[in-house]
Amino acid sequence: MFKKQVYIKNSLKPFKLSRTKIDLYFDCQRCFFIDQKYGIRRPHGTPLVINNRFVEKLKIELNECREEQKCHPEILNLNRNYIPLKHQNLREWTTPFKGISFFHENTNILLYGIIDDVLLDKNKMKNHSLIIKSTSKKNKINYEDIWQGYWKQLSYYSFLLERNNLEMSKMGVLIYINAYDDLNSSNQNVKFELSLFERLLDDSWIEPTILNIYNILNSEKVPNYSTKCKFCRYYCKLKEKMDE
């Protein structure tokens, strides 16, 4: 059975820290601490199986475009000449339980992530980190609808790629697949709309975040409850009832 790795202070073995756990740190430092120090995870939500299948389908199509060294038709329709990058390590970097990593020597933390893909801009000959997301909305997706954490993910992936000797552009690319029903049509087929978003990435948050995570993990004090965390609020409500 898989045994969860927990943080052990002064261990000589590097501690593996994934991108998802960094997201957890930003969401709630208390939940992050309990997860990483004691191995107690938050309850899992319902997996978005259909959404994941849309993403996986596009990844397969991108791999086909990589072999032929051509732009995906949907991306080409958006007036972008992005071609999936060919690289000897890309299969490993995109594979679960392998991924891409970088050893942060000052903290003995092994930063880790599983990238979605890397696109090469054939016009400018620059590499762009790519993440693919899916949703189901009636209206067209705009920049204002995008969770800011996705841009953090892109900057983190670019950070890891650069430290694995791949020259990266400061521009990140996010592809959103929107699946929706046309309620005005008698045809019940699901329609798909692919949107592409670009943004200059800022990785200045990474170094101070890793240092702060290191300090939290080496502290014996559990961080305070977060009023913004639904799990902390649930526990506090439950504890109040049990103490009555």
Secondary structure, DSSP 4 states (H G I P E B T S, - for coil): --------TT-SSPEEEEHHHHHHHHH-HHHHHHHHHH--PPPP----HHHHHHHHHHHHHHHHHHHHT---HHHHTTT--EEEPP-TTHHHHTSTTT-EEEEETTTTEEEEE---EEEEETTTTEEEEEEEEEE--SSPP-GGGS-HHHHHHHHHHHHHHHTTT----SEEEEEEEEEEE-TTSS--PEEEEEEEEEEE---TTHHHHHHHHHHHHT-SSPPPP-TT-HHHHHHHHHHHHHH-
